Structures are given as C-alpha cells and as structure tokens.
Amino acid sequence: MTVEVCEVIITGPDADWLTNFTHKLVADRLSACGHNISHIRSVYRWQGAIHDQTEARVALHTRRELLPEIVARTTKDHPYEVPCIIVLPISGGNPAYLQWIAAETREAQMS
C-alpha cells in the first residue's frame, strides 16, 4: 500500500512559538519534519482592517491521513482565532524521501 503524503503550511505569530509547536508535532509522529522560515511578512485583511506584520511559517511533511489530527491540534493550540492551515499535495519526488516521510509518521488513529 502506498502512503499518500502532503505538505501542510501553517503560519504563526513568531518563530519561537511555531518551532515549539513543530517539535510537538514531530515528537507525536504527526509530521516527519518541519521546514521553518523564521520571518515572513504577512499582509492581510482581518476584521475590516489591513494588517502588515511579521510572522513565521512552517512546511510540514506528513501523511495526508493525518491532516484531521493536525488541523484539530493546530486549532486547539494556536493563539490565532483563525490560524492559516493549508495543504499542498506532493505528487512526486525522491522515492526514498517519500518513504522516509511514511516511516517517520504514524497511521491515523481511529475515532
């Protein structure tokens, strides 16, 4: 059986918060890794006003089946009312790396 993998992008208020959150996801085997970018500049509309501020961003590599758990954990732990969580499909790549993602993440837990 082939495991479907994806990249999950999450932004956060600062690099320290997001790095700590990434560590928890990797420790719990919800993600094989997280590529953190410490400083991004976000320009967005929120509650009728335009905001321009520094944030951090992580690209998690994980199993697609773990997405509901990642979204639930992020929604629960994130300081934002509406955190950015988006998923990008991984349609190919180094087969050994894709197998590593599958090996370093756990199967989804049945609810």
N, C-alpha and C positions, 0 to 999 in steps of 0.2 A: 504494500500500500504506500502510495506517495503522499507525503505530508505537504499540504498547501501552506506556503509561507507568505508573509507580507511585511511591510514596513509601516509602523504606527508612528505618526508625528504628534508630539504633544509639546505645547509651549507652556512656560511658567513664568512667574514673576521675577525670578533671579536664578542664577546658575547654581548656587548652593542648594536651594530647595529642590530644583529639578535633578541635580546629581544625587542627592539623598533619596529622592523618590525612585530614580533609576536603579540605584543599588538595591532597594527593596524588591523591585520587580525582577531583577536578575537573581537575587537570593531565593525568591519564591518560585523560580523557574518559569515565570510568565514571559520572560524575554531572554534570549540568548545573549544579547548585548544592547547597549545604547550608545549611540554616537552623539555626544552632547556638543552643542555650539553655545558658548557662553554668552555672547552678546549679539542679539538681533534687534533691529529697530522695527517696531510694530506701529503701523498707522491704521486706525480702525474707528468705526463709529460705534459708540456704546451709549445707550440711553439718551439719544439725541445730540450728543456732542462728539466732535472729532478728537481722538486721543493720539498722541505720538510719544511712545515711551520705549525704553529698553526692556527686553525680555530675554529668556533663554529658550532653546529648542533642543529636543532630543528626537532622534530617529531610532526607534526600537525595531529589532529584527526578531520575529516571533512566528508562531503557528497562527494561521487565520482562525482556527477554532478557539483560541484563547482570547479573541477580541472582546467578547462579552465580559469576561472577568477583568480585563484591562480597563475597559470603559467604566465598569462599576467601581473598581478600586480608585481610578482617577477621579471620578465624580465625587466619591466619598472623601478622599484625602486632599484634593486640590483646593487652594484658597480662593480660586475664582468661582463666581456664581455659574458661569458657563465656560468651562475650560475648552480650549481647542484640542480636539482629538480627531485626527483624520487617518484614514487607512489607504495605503497605496499598494496595489498588487505587485508582487515580484514575479515576473513572467519567465525569468530565466536567470542564469548566472553561473558561477563556478559550481559545478555539482558537489564538490567536496565541501564548499562553504554552506550550501543549502542543506546538505546532510548534517553538517555541524549544528545549524540552527535547530533542526528537528531533534538532534541528540541532546542538546542543552536545554530544551524546554520540555515541559511535561504535557501529558494529554489533558484535555479539558475535563474538569470534574463534572460529573452528572449532578443535576439539581434535583 
